[in-house]
Amino acid sequence: KNLKLPYENDSFDVVMCQLSIDYLIHPLEVMKEVARVLKPGGKVAILISNRLFLTKAVGLWTGSDDIEHAYTVGSYLHY
């Protein structure tokens, strides 16, 4: 598994993850890569939906509500 984004360190002012974080199998590794490619002081925008495909979303998301989803994403960014 190669989770390295094909960009140099400190490449972007903003990184957006739109309607897909609930399907990531390795979200912490992806967020580490996001941090790597963000410029110092850069921003990350993560958009989540209150709908998902039960057959595709990871188990952590399928039994949670919107508030729990927000806390989960926050923990991805924190760690």
Secondary structure, 3 states (H helix, E strand, C coil): CCCCCCCCCCCEEEEEEECCHHHCCCHHHHHHHHHHHEEEEEEEEEECCCCCCCCCCCHHHHCCCHHHHHHHHHHHHHC
